[in-house]
Amino acid sequence: MKRTSRDIRTANRYEVLRQIIAESPTSRQELAAATGLSLATVATLVGELLDLRVITEVGFEDSAGGRPRGLVAVNASGGALIGVDIAETYVHVELFDLALNVLARADEDMRPGESRPEQVVGHVAAAVGSVVAQAGIEAARVLGVGVSVPGQVDRDTGVAEYAPNWDWHDVPLLGLLAGHIAYPLYLDNPLRACAVAELWCGAARGRGDAVVVNLGTGVGAGLALGGGLHRGVSNSAGEWGHTTLVLDGRLCHCGNHGCVETYVGAPGIMQNLRELDPRSVLLHPGDQTATIDALARAVAQDDPIALKVVRDTARYLGAGISDLINLLNPEVVVLSSWVASRLGEPLLGEVRRAVARHALGRPLAATEIVLSPIPTDPVSLGAATFALEGALQSVGQRTGTKRTTAPARSRTAPPS
């Protein structure tokens, strides 16, 4: 899809704010140098952000032989953002200030079979209400709620088109949520959420090309190419978890056999353990998080079974990541989400060794493979940035054109 001048302006607005959040306080001159934008463009974008009260003037600094430079910083208390991470086994919600610091968290567990849309919506509404109450935030200060749901979504209509692990088809999720949540709503999936989180606050910030591998119950790859999020023509890019790794391999929820997800997602890791030691005390049938947590503890104690499971999982994961490196030639591959966080450095080390056996030398030499450095839930953070980006985009529309209708209560995420 061809980018319009408004899309480019919006992307530049995001980039300037990312830099301000990372380096507050900073000057317009420093922003121009860091972003590669002209000083005039930066001055205009800073003016828009000041009008929105997302940033504020904080004084001056001396410059070599010239006039003092004005400094700007993020106005952390200028509003609040909510990020919702809907996963197959839980709903996790975080409330952030505008500096993307966490002010409140809430969790809702979802038991097996508790995945009907109305049940999920009830959990989300309860958790959103909880974080707002915990933080003591006035409703008017909440700029929006970003919602991440697994599977394929139509962010323009707010519909969860297909969630294979729940057998959801064409669920009008934002419409259902709007009956319970009065804030502007923005929908996408965890692949995009993790990638946007890394662009704003993590290992992809300032990188032109990055792949964010999302390791949870499901598996996928968020793609940041050319400095922005790559969505594909139908917002379906990144379904790497449903590429074939083993011909005629394990049956996947999507109906195919041998998908990457069936070997490196949490249920796949449980199957790896089960095949190695069916009676392992590390295996907690029906409980993914307990099994992965037990594996992580056992690896730390050099348990041979746990070490073998991580090594076997990394062998599959490394082969799949090698394909991404050979295909996309990224600067960085980030291992993200809860499975990567729990298995941590032992998994990372094994993945690096496996990738080195499969990837071509030239693209591999240009690629760094790292764990996500984001200290909070990257999906919630990324979902919250959907709301932030939506607010920034709507400001650009208000300042650039005359609005003829009132803003809708439920909105979808803007181009990133």
ROZARO-353762 format. One record per residue (C-alpha): residue in one letter; residue number from 1; chain; x, y, z. Coordinates in Angstrom, 2 decimals, padded with zeros to 5 digits. Each point is the difference from the previous one (the first is absolute). Layout:
! residues N
   bado   keba   kero        c1        c2        c3
      A    NUM      A         X         Y         Z
...
***
This chain:
! residues 416
   bado   keba   kero        c1        c2        c3
      M      1      A    000.00    000.00    000.00
      K      2      A    001.34    003.41   -000.99
      R      3      A    000.70    002.31    002.92
      T      4      A   -001.64    003.43   -000.14
      S      5      A    001.62    003.22    001.17
      R      6      A   -002.21   -000.22    003.10
      D      7      A    001.28   -003.53    000.73
      I      8      A    003.59    001.28   -000.26
      R      9      A   -000.75    002.96    002.26
      T     10      A   -001.63   -002.31    002.55
      A     11      A    002.99   -002.38   -000.09
      N     12      A    002.33    002.97    000.54
      R     13      A   -002.10    001.11    002.96
      Y     14      A    000.38   -003.46    001.51
      E     15      A    003.76    000.04   -000.57
      V     16      A    000.46    003.39    001.64
      L     17      A   -002.02   -001.03    003.05
      R     18      A    001.89   -003.30    000.29
      Q     19      A    003.23    001.94    000.13
      I     20      A   -001.35    002.45    002.58
      I     21      A   -001.18   -002.87    002.21
      A     22      A    003.42   -001.64   -000.29
      E     23      A    002.12    003.12    000.56
      S     24      A   -002.05    002.50    002.07
      P     25      A    000.87    002.79    000.31
      T     26      A    001.27    000.72   -003.48
      S     27      A    000.23    002.89   -002.46
      R     28      A   -001.49    000.40   -003.45
      Q     29      A    003.51   -000.03   -001.44
      E     30      A    000.77   -003.32    001.69
      L     31      A   -003.30   -001.43   -001.26
      A     32      A    000.82    001.01   -003.56
      A     33      A    003.43   -001.64    000.24
      A     34      A   -001.41   -003.20    001.52
      T     35      A   -002.92   -000.42   -002.40
      G     36      A    001.56    001.31   -003.21
      L     37      A   -002.90    002.43   -000.45
      S     38      A    000.55    003.67   -000.81
      L     39      A    000.00    002.47    002.86
      A     40      A   -003.05    001.73   -001.50
      T     41      A   -001.93   -003.30   -000.12
      V     42      A    000.98   -000.83    003.56
      A     43      A   -001.05    003.46    001.19
      T     44      A   -003.44   -000.46   -001.58
      L     45      A   -000.47   -003.48    001.48
      V     46      A    001.16    001.15    003.44
      G     47      A   -002.56    002.81   -000.20
      E     48      A   -002.76   -002.53   -000.69
      L     49      A    001.09   -002.17    002.94
      L     50      A    000.11    003.06    002.26
      D     51      A   -003.55    000.93   -001.07
      L     52      A   -001.12   -003.50    000.94
      R     53      A    001.80    000.36    003.36
      V     54      A    001.77   -003.30   -000.63
      I     55      A    003.29    001.88    000.52
      T     56      A    000.91    003.18    001.83
      E     57      A    002.69    002.71   -000.07
      V     58      A    002.46   -000.52    002.87
      G     59      A    002.57    002.81   -000.34
      F     60      A    003.14    000.68   -002.01
      E     61      A    003.53   -001.25   -000.48
      D     62      A    003.04    001.97   -001.13
      S     63      A    001.20   -000.51   -003.56
      A     64      A    003.49    000.59   -001.34
      G     65      A    000.07    003.68   -000.93
      G     66      A   -003.70    000.29   -000.73
      R     67      A   -003.28    000.67    001.71
      P     68      A   -001.07   -002.41    002.77
      R     69      A   -001.92   -002.98   -001.36
      G     70      A   -003.50   -000.70    001.27
      L     71      A   -000.48   -003.44    001.56
      V     72      A   -003.09   -002.16   -000.16
      A     73      A   -000.95   -003.10    001.98
      V     74      A   -002.86   -002.46    000.03
      N     75      A   -002.91    001.18    002.15
      A     76      A   -000.49   -003.27    001.85
      S     77      A   -003.07    001.18    001.90
      G     78      A   -001.69    001.43   -003.10
      G     79      A   -002.15   -003.08   -000.51
      A     80      A   -000.26   -003.76    000.46
      L     81      A    000.05   -002.99   -002.36
      I     82      A   -001.30   -003.52    000.55
      G     83      A    001.40   -003.13   -001.64
      V     84      A   -001.96   -003.27   -000.02
      D     85      A    001.77   -003.30   -000.64
      I     86      A   -002.62   -002.67   -000.74
      A     87      A    001.76   -003.37   -000.09
      E     88      A   -001.31   -003.54   -000.17
      T     89      A    000.33   -000.52    003.77
      Y     90      A   -000.26    003.49    001.51
      V     91      A   -000.90    003.66   -000.42
      H     92      A    002.73    002.38    001.16
      V     93      A   -000.64    003.76    000.09
      E     94      A    002.40    002.85    000.78
      L     95      A   -000.60    003.74    000.34
      F     96      A    002.84    002.32   -001.06
      D     97      A    000.81    003.67    000.26
      L     98      A    001.13    001.82   -003.15
      A     99      A    003.64   -000.84    000.70
      L    100      A   -001.14   -003.65   -000.29
      N    101      A    000.63   -000.72    003.66
      V    102      A   -002.33   -002.60    001.55
      L    103      A   -002.36    001.48    002.61
      A    104      A   -002.28   -003.00    000.61
      R    105      A   -000.43   -003.65   -000.98
      A    106      A   -002.86   -002.50    000.11
      D    107      A   -000.29   -003.67   -000.94
      E    108      A   -002.92   -002.27   -000.76
      D    109      A    000.59   -003.74   -000.42
      M    110      A   -001.92   -001.83   -002.70
      R    111      A   -000.60   -003.66    000.65
      P    112      A   -000.19   -002.58   -002.80
      G    113      A   -003.31    000.30   -001.80
      E    114      A   -000.48    003.59    001.18
      S    115      A    000.60    001.54   -003.40
      R    116      A   -003.43    001.05   -001.25
      P    117      A    000.11    003.64   -001.16
      E    118      A   -002.35    001.23    002.72
      Q    119      A    002.16   -001.69    002.66
      V    120      A    003.19    001.58   -001.36
      V    121      A   -001.69    003.42   -000.19
      G    122      A   -001.09   -000.33    003.62
      H    123      A    003.58   -000.69    001.11
      V    124      A    001.32    002.96   -002.00
      A    125      A   -002.61    002.40    001.37
      A    126      A    000.72   -001.09    003.57
      A    127      A    003.76    000.41   -000.39
      V    128      A   -000.30    003.42   -001.70
      G    129      A   -002.27    001.20    002.80
      S    130      A    002.51   -001.29    002.54
      V    131      A    003.03    001.87   -001.38
      V    132      A   -001.93    003.27   -000.29
      A    133      A   -001.14   -000.34    003.62
      Q    134      A    003.49   -000.95    001.22
      A    135      A    001.60    003.01   -001.69
      G    136      A   -002.74    002.41    001.05
      I    137      A   -000.13    001.40   -003.53
      E    138      A   -002.84    002.23   -001.16
      A    139      A   -001.77   -001.47   -003.03
      A    140      A    000.73    003.12   -002.07
      R    141      A    003.75   -000.60    000.36
      V    142      A   -000.11   -003.45   -001.65
      L    143      A    000.94    000.60   -003.64
      G    144      A   -000.97   -003.50   -001.07
      V    145      A    000.16   -003.75    000.49
      G    146      A    002.08   -002.18   -002.32
      V    147      A   -001.15   -003.61   -000.22
      S    148      A    002.15   -002.89   -001.22
      V    149      A   -001.77   -003.26   -000.85
      P    150      A    001.62   -003.13   -001.49
      G    151      A   -000.59   -000.90   -003.61
      Q    152      A   -000.95    002.00   -003.06
      V    153      A   -001.84    003.27    000.55
      D    154      A   -001.57    002.68   -002.16
      R    155      A    001.11    003.11    001.81
      D    156      A   -002.17    002.26   -002.19
      T    157      A   -003.24   -001.71    001.04
      G    158      A    001.10   -001.21    003.45
      V    159      A   -000.72   -003.62   -000.88
      A    160      A    002.00   -003.00    001.19
      E    161      A   -000.22   -001.91   -003.28
      Y    162      A    001.68   -003.25    000.97
      A    163      A    001.49   -001.24    003.28
      P    164      A    000.87   -003.67   -000.64
      N    165      A    000.72   -000.90    003.64
      W    166      A   -003.56    001.08    000.93
      D    167      A   -001.73   -000.78   -003.30
      W    168      A   -001.16    003.62   -000.22
      H    169      A   -001.29    001.17   -003.36
      D    170      A   -001.04    003.62   -000.71
      V    171      A   -000.56    001.04    003.62
      P    172      A   -000.89    003.76    000.22
      L    173      A    002.30    000.41    002.99
      L    174      A    000.26    003.79    000.14
      G    175      A   -003.75    000.34   -000.34
      L    176      A   -000.48   -002.37    002.94
      L    177      A    002.61    001.80    002.08
      A    178      A   -001.52    003.42   -000.78
      G    179      A   -003.10   -001.11    001.92
      H    180      A    002.13   -000.20    003.15
      I    181      A    002.90    002.43   -000.52
      A    182      A   -000.60    003.69   -000.64
      Y    183      A    003.49    000.91   -001.27
      P    184      A    001.20    000.05   -003.63
      L    185      A    000.96   -003.55   -001.00
      Y    186      A    002.75   -001.21   -002.35
      L    187      A    000.37   -003.62   -001.12
      D    188      A    002.88   -002.08   -001.33
      N    189      A    001.80   -003.24    000.80
      P    190      A    003.03   -000.89    002.17
      L    191      A    002.38   -000.22   -002.95
      R    192      A   -000.55    003.66   -000.77
      A    193      A   -000.16    000.91    003.69
      C    194      A    003.40   -001.51    000.79
      A    195      A    001.57    001.59   -003.07
      V    196      A   -001.39    003.46    000.84
      A    197      A    001.17   -000.37    003.61
      E    198      A    003.53   -000.72   -001.21
      L    199      A   -000.16    002.97   -002.41
      W    200      A   -001.04    002.39    002.77
      C    201      A    001.94   -001.30    003.00
      G    202      A    002.07   -003.05   -000.84
      A    203      A    002.63   -001.59   -002.18
      A    204      A   -001.51    001.23   -003.30
      R    205      A    000.07    003.70    000.92
      G    206      A    002.14    001.81   -002.56
      R    207      A    000.37   -003.14   -002.13
      G    208      A   -001.16   -000.05   -003.60
      D    209      A   -000.80   -003.71   -000.26
      A    210      A   -000.95   -002.26    002.91
      V    211      A   -001.81   -003.28    000.60
      V    212      A   -001.75   -000.50    003.33
      V    213      A   -000.64   -003.69    000.64
      N    214      A   -002.99   -000.43    002.27
      L    215      A    000.27   -003.21    002.07
      G    216      A   -003.09   -000.84    002.02
      T    217      A   -002.84   -002.48   -000.37
      G    218      A   -000.02    001.14   -003.60
      V    219      A    003.03    001.02   -002.04
      G    220      A    000.55    002.67   -002.63
      A    221      A    002.37    002.71   -001.19
      G    222      A   -000.65    003.73    000.14
      L    223      A    001.80    001.73   -002.85
      A    224      A    001.44    003.52    000.11
      L    225      A    001.38    000.71   -003.46
      G    226      A    001.35    003.29   -001.26
      G    227      A   -000.50    001.59    003.42
      G    228      A   -003.73   -000.76    000.24
      L    229      A   -002.37   -002.84    000.72
      H    230      A   -000.58   -002.35   -002.94
      R    231      A   -003.60   -001.22   -000.04
      G    232      A   -000.50   -001.46   -003.45
      V    233      A   -002.95    000.71   -002.29
      S    234      A   -002.58   -001.57    002.38
      N    235      A    001.74    000.67    003.34
      S    236      A    001.08   -003.67    000.01
      A    237      A    003.78    000.29   -000.29
      G    238      A    002.01   -001.88    002.61
      E    239      A   -001.89   -003.31    000.16
      W    240      A    003.37   -001.75    000.11
      G    241      A   -001.30   -002.37    002.67
      H    242      A   -002.16   -001.58   -002.72
      T    243      A    002.80   -000.58   -002.47
      T    244      A    000.97   -003.64   -000.47
      L    245      A    003.03   -001.16    001.99
      V    246      A   -000.47   -003.78   -000.16
      L    247      A   -001.73   -001.62   -002.97
      D    248      A   -002.86   -002.21    001.22
      G    249      A    000.85    001.05    003.56
      R    250      A   -002.21    000.75    002.99
      L    251      A   -003.61    001.06   -000.61
      C    252      A   -000.50    003.73    000.55
      H    253      A   -003.16    001.86    001.09
      C    254      A   -000.01    001.64   -003.43
      G    255      A   -000.63   -003.41   -001.60
      N    256      A    003.44   -000.44   -001.57
      H    257      A    002.81   -002.28    001.12
      G    258      A    003.53    000.85    001.13
      C    259      A   -000.46    003.73    000.69
      V    260      A    002.76    001.83    001.90
      E    261      A   -002.47    000.69    002.82
      T    262      A   -000.52   -003.70    000.71
      Y    263      A    003.68   -000.40    000.93
      V    264      A    000.91    003.29    001.73
      G    265      A   -003.25    001.36    001.46
      A    266      A   -000.73   -000.87    003.64
      P    267      A   -002.16   -003.06   -000.87
      G    268      A    002.71   -001.11   -002.44
      I    269      A    002.67    000.29    002.70
      M    270      A   -002.22   -002.08    002.28
      Q    271      A   -000.20   -002.62   -002.76
      N    272      A    003.80    000.09   -000.37
      L    273      A    000.26   -000.75    003.73
      R    274      A   -002.70   -002.67   -000.14
      E    275      A    001.75   -001.83   -002.85
      L    276      A    003.32    000.10    001.86
      D    277      A   -001.37   -001.02    003.42
      P    278      A   -003.75   -000.75    000.16
      R    279      A    000.07   -000.21    003.81
      S    280      A    002.15    003.07    000.64
      V    281      A   -000.79    001.85    003.22
      L    282      A    000.55    003.19   -002.02
      L    283      A   -003.11   -000.69   -002.07
      H    284      A   -003.21    001.58    001.26
      P    285      A   -002.72   -001.28   -002.36
      G    286      A   -002.43    002.72   -000.96
      D    287      A    002.13    002.76    001.54
      Q    288      A    002.40    001.66   -002.44
      T    289      A    001.38    002.65    002.35
      A    290      A    000.70   -002.48    002.80
      T    291      A    001.85   -002.30   -002.43
      I    292      A    002.12    002.78   -001.51
      D    293      A    000.76    001.39    003.48
      A    294      A    001.05   -003.49    001.18
      L    295      A    002.23   -000.39   -003.06
      A    296      A    001.66    003.35    000.67
      R    297      A    000.73   -000.90    003.62
      A    298      A    001.34   -003.42   -000.99
      V    299      A    002.28    001.51   -002.67
      A    300      A    001.45    002.32    002.65
      Q    301      A    000.83   -003.13    002.02
      D    302      A    001.60   -001.74   -003.02
      D    303      A   -002.68   -002.68   -000.15
      P    304      A    000.94   -002.15   -003.04
      I    305      A   -003.59   -000.55   -001.18
      A    306      A   -000.80    003.73    000.17
      L    307      A    003.23    000.89   -001.79
      K    308      A   -000.81   -002.51   -002.77
      V    309      A   -003.53    001.41   -000.42
      V    310      A    001.32    003.55   -000.34
      R    311      A    002.70   -001.16   -002.42
      D    312      A   -002.51   -001.90   -002.15
      T    313      A   -002.43    002.95    000.04
      A    314      A    002.82    002.38   -000.97
      R    315      A    000.97   -002.30   -002.86
      Y    316      A   -003.45    000.39   -001.54
      L    317      A   -000.16    003.70    000.86
      G    318      A    003.47    000.64   -001.42
      A    319      A   -000.93   -001.62   -003.31
      G    320      A   -003.09    002.19   -000.27
      I    321      A    001.85    003.18    000.96
      S    322      A    002.70   -000.80   -002.54
      D    323      A   -002.68    000.09   -002.69
      L    324      A   -001.05    003.47    001.20
      I    325      A    003.60    001.22   -000.02
      N    326      A    000.69   -001.37   -003.48
      L    327      A   -003.26    001.41   -001.33
      L    328      A   -000.14    003.45    001.66
      N    329      A    003.64    000.84    000.89
      P    330      A   -000.97    001.86    003.22
      E    331      A    002.29    001.96    002.30
      V    332      A   -001.43   -001.67    003.08
      V    333      A   -002.15   -002.99    000.93
      V    334      A   -001.72    000.44    003.37
      L    335      A   -001.33   -002.97    002.01
      S    336      A   -003.10    001.32    001.75
      S    337      A   -003.08   -000.96    002.03
      W    338      A   -000.39   -002.19    003.05
      V    339      A    001.66   -003.26   -001.09
      A    340      A    003.15    001.86   -001.10
      S    341      A   -000.02    002.02    003.21
      R    342      A   -000.27   -003.07    002.24
      L    343      A    002.58   -002.15   -001.81
      G    344      A    002.29    003.00   -000.44
      E    345      A    003.74   -000.22   -000.59
      P    346      A    000.23   -003.82   -000.21
      L    347      A   -002.48    000.03   -002.90
      L    348      A    001.71    002.98   -001.63
      G    349      A    003.41   -001.66    000.06
      E    350      A   -001.33   -003.22   -001.55
      V    351      A   -001.92    001.95   -002.65
      R    352      A    003.12    001.95   -000.99
      R    353      A    001.94   -003.25   -000.42
      A    354      A   -002.81   -001.57   -002.03
      V    355      A   -000.34    003.05   -002.26
      A    356      A    003.74   -000.01   -000.62
      R    357      A   -000.35   -003.53   -001.43
      H    358      A   -002.77    000.93   -002.46
      A    359      A    000.09    003.67   -001.04
      L    360      A    002.09    001.29   -002.87
      G    361      A    003.20    001.66    001.14
      R    362      A   -000.49    003.48   -001.44
      P    363      A   -003.50    000.76    001.36
      L    364      A    000.87   -001.74    003.29
      A    365      A    003.06    002.23    000.48
      A    366      A   -002.24    003.07   -000.22
      T    367      A   -002.64   -001.30    002.44
      E    368      A   -000.04    000.26    003.78
      I    369      A   -002.20   -002.50    001.88
      V    370      A   -001.14    001.27    003.42
      L    371      A   -002.63   -000.45    002.69
      S    372      A   -002.52    002.80    000.28
      P    373      A    001.36    002.62    002.42
      I    374      A   -003.49    001.27    000.86
      P    375      A   -000.48   -000.46    003.77
      T    376      A   -003.81   -000.19   -000.11
      D    377      A   -002.40   -002.07   -002.12
      P    378      A    000.95    000.94   -003.59
      V    379      A   -003.45   -000.82   -001.38
      S    380      A   -001.74    002.35    002.47
      L    381      A    002.58    002.71   -000.72
      G    382      A   -000.41   -000.41   -003.73
      A    383      A   -003.78    000.06    000.29
      A    384      A    000.23    003.22    002.01
      T    385      A    002.13    001.56   -002.72
      F    386      A   -002.80   -000.78   -002.48
      A    387      A   -002.12    002.37    002.09
      L    388      A    002.81    002.56    000.15
      E    389      A    000.52   -000.16   -003.74
      G    390      A   -003.75    000.31   -000.52
      A    391      A   -000.08    003.15    002.12
      L    392      A    002.96    001.46   -001.90
      Q    393      A   -001.59   -000.80   -003.34
      S    394      A   -003.34    001.53    000.95
      V    395      A    001.78    003.18    001.11
      G    396      A    001.64    000.24   -003.40
      Q    397      A   -003.40   -000.36   -001.63
      R    398      A   -001.52    002.66    002.24
      T    399      A    002.81    002.50   -000.57
      G    400      A    000.31   -000.71   -003.71
      T    401      A   -003.66   -000.16   -001.01
      K    402      A   -003.33    001.20    001.30
      R    403      A   -001.85   -002.84    001.73
      T    404      A   -003.57   -000.34   -001.21
      T    405      A   -001.15   -002.73    002.37
      A    406      A    000.61   -000.86    003.62
      P    407      A    002.67   -002.65    000.71
      A    408      A   -001.31   -003.52    000.40
      R    409      A    000.23   -001.68    003.36
      S    410      A    001.58   -003.13   -001.47
      R    411      A    002.90    000.60   -002.32
      T    412      A    002.48   -002.33   -001.62
      A    413      A    003.76    000.26   -000.02
      P    414      A    001.56    002.43   -002.49
      P    415      A    002.77   -000.86   -002.47
      S    416      A    003.36   -000.57    001.71
***
